[in-house]
């Protein structure tokens, strides 16, 4: 089976290159395609899905991932769902059975919340950071951090001398995701991402019974 992943920026591609092998069964191939930001992804998504619908092999699946940022999560999810169903794709949310072809997932509020949800991974990537930072009120719930999660990550790292010129999102994504684990991450949106991917393949197994 093959999984096509559409993400809004290169830092997400870099992170998923290292995270997906920890989540996917070993026999699943995947290809990540990044865009020039969320606006670019949303603008090009209808045409991209229309193209997929014309030739998508039976054993291919599609995952669309974007950041919520400051948008209403339900409205953004509806945009993604409507785009998928209008192009003939069964999504996890729209399927009346267990089998679906396309999965929409939203990082709340940004991908950096997933990094902040794994304190041990951040410590391993940046040893000056104390693992106990996760107990501070600001970081207890990564998905609820106000003022931007990438700003929160930048602040955390810069206080220990990392990224003094500003957070390099690609470098941070590469370093932290290398050590991230799929379990015990405090970001609920990350856990939803993982469970959604696992549902892809459990649905296919059930449909073949």
C-alpha positions in Angstrom: 0.0 0.0 0.0 1.1 3.6 -0.7 0.3 6.7 1.3 0.3 10.2 -0.3 0.8 13.0 2.2 0.0 16.7 1.5 1.5 19.2 3.9 1.6 23.0 4.0 5.3 23.5 4.4 8.7 21.9 4.2 9.3 21.7 8.0 6.2 19.4 8.2 7.7 17.3 5.5 11.0 17.0 7.4 9.2 16.0 10.6 7.0 13.4 9.0 9.9 11.8 7.1 11.1 10.7 10.5 7.8 10.3 12.3 5.9 8.2 9.8 8.2 5.2 9.9 7.4 5.0 13.6 3.7 5.0 13.0 3.2 3.1 9.7 3.4 -0.6 9.2 6.8 -1.5 7.7 5.3 -2.6 4.4 3.7 0.8 3.7 5.4 3.2 1.3 4.8 6.9 1.5 5.5 10.1 -0.4 5.3 13.6 1.2 4.5 16.6 -0.9 4.9 20.1 0.7 3.4 23.4 -0.4 4.3 27.0 0.1 2.2 27.6 3.2 -1.4 26.8 4.1 -3.0 29.2 1.6 -1.1 27.6 -1.2 -2.2 24.1 0.0 -5.8 25.1 0.3 -5.8 26.9 -3.1 -4.3 23.9 -5.0 -6.0 21.1 -3.0 -9.2 20.9 -5.2 -7.2 20.5 -8.4 -4.7 18.1 -6.8 -7.5 15.9 -5.5 -9.3 16.0 -8.8 -6.1 14.8 -10.4 -5.8 12.0 -7.9 -9.3 10.9 -8.5 -8.6 10.4 -12.2 -5.9 7.8 -11.7 -5.5 6.8 -8.0 -4.6 3.1 -7.7 -6.9 1.0 -5.5 -4.1 0.5 -2.9 -3.3 4.2 -2.5 -4.5 6.4 0.4 -4.3 10.2 0.9 -3.5 12.2 4.0 -3.9 16.0 4.2 -2.3 17.8 7.1 -2.3 21.5 7.9 -2.0 23.8 10.9 -5.1 25.4 12.5 -3.2 28.6 13.3 -5.8 31.1 14.5 -8.7 29.7 12.4 -11.8 28.0 13.7 -11.0 24.3 13.7 -14.5 23.2 12.7 -14.6 25.6 9.8 -11.2 24.6 8.6 -12.0 20.9 8.9 -15.2 21.5 6.9 -13.3 23.2 4.1 -11.0 20.1 3.9 -13.9 17.6 4.1 -16.0 19.4 1.5 -13.0 19.6 -0.8 -12.5 15.8 -0.5 -16.1 14.7 -0.8 -16.8 17.1 -3.7 -13.9 15.3 -5.6 -15.4 11.9 -4.9 -13.2 10.8 -1.9 -14.5 9.0 1.1 -13.0 10.5 4.3 -12.8 9.1 7.8 -15.4 11.6 8.9 -17.8 11.0 6.0 -17.5 7.2 5.7 -20.6 5.2 6.8 -18.4 2.1 6.9 -14.9 1.6 8.4 -13.1 2.0 5.0 -12.0 5.4 3.8 -9.6 6.7 1.2 -8.7 10.2 2.5 -7.8 11.4 6.0 -7.8 15.1 7.0 -5.9 16.1 10.0 -5.2 19.5 11.7 -2.2 20.3 13.9 -3.5 22.5 16.8 -2.5 25.2 16.6 0.7 24.5 14.8 3.0 21.6 14.2 5.3 22.9 17.0 2.6 21.9 19.5 3.5 18.3 18.6 7.1 18.9 19.4 6.3 20.6 22.7 4.2 17.6 23.6 7.3 15.4 23.8 9.5 16.9 26.4 12.0 14.1 26.3 12.5 14.5 22.6 13.2 18.2 23.0 15.7 17.4 25.8 17.4 14.8 23.6 17.6 17.2 20.7 18.6 20.2 22.9 20.3 18.9 26.1 20.3 22.3 27.8 16.6 22.2 28.0 15.3 20.7 31.3 12.7 18.0 30.8 10.7 19.5 33.7 9.7 22.5 31.4 6.6 20.4 30.6 5.3 20.9 34.1 5.2 24.7 33.7 1.7 26.1 33.2 2.5 27.5 29.8 3.5 24.1 28.4 1.2 21.7 30.2 -1.3 21.6 27.3 0.6 22.1 24.1 -2.5 22.5 22.0 -3.8 25.3 24.2 -0.7 27.5 24.2 -1.6 31.1 23.4 0.5 33.4 21.3 1.7 30.7 18.9 3.3 27.4 19.5 6.4 28.1 17.3 6.9 31.3 19.3 6.7 29.3 22.5 9.2 26.8 21.2 11.5 29.6 20.1 11.3 31.2 23.5 12.1 27.9 25.3 15.1 27.2 23.1 16.5 30.8 23.0 16.5 31.1 26.8 19.1 28.3 26.7 21.1 29.8 23.8 19.6 27.8 20.9 18.5 29.5 17.7 19.7 33.0 18.8 18.9 34.5 15.4 15.3 33.2 15.4 13.9 29.7 15.3 14.9 27.7 12.3 11.7 25.7 11.9 13.2 23.1 9.5 16.3 22.5 11.7 14.1 22.2 14.8 11.7 19.9 13.1 14.5 17.6 11.9 16.3 17.5 15.3 13.2 17.0 17.5 11.2 14.6 15.4 14.3 12.3 15.3 13.7 11.5 19.0 9.9 11.7 19.2 7.8 8.7 20.2 4.2 8.1 19.2 3.0 7.3 22.7 2.7 9.6 25.7 2.8 12.8 23.6 0.8 15.4 25.5 -0.6 17.0 22.3 -4.1 15.6 21.7 -4.0 16.6 18.0 -0.8 14.5 17.6 -2.5 11.5 19.1 -5.5 12.1 16.8 -3.0 12.2 13.9 -1.5 8.9 14.9 -4.8 7.1 15.6 -6.2 8.4 12.3 -3.3 6.8 10.4 -3.7 3.6 12.3 -7.4 3.5 11.4 -6.5 3.7 7.7 -4.9 0.3 7.8 -7.2 -1.4 10.3 -10.1 -0.4 8.1 -8.5 -2.1 5.1 -7.8 -5.2 7.1 -11.5 -5.3 8.2 -12.8 -4.8 4.7 -10.8 -7.8 3.5 -12.2 -10.2 6.1 
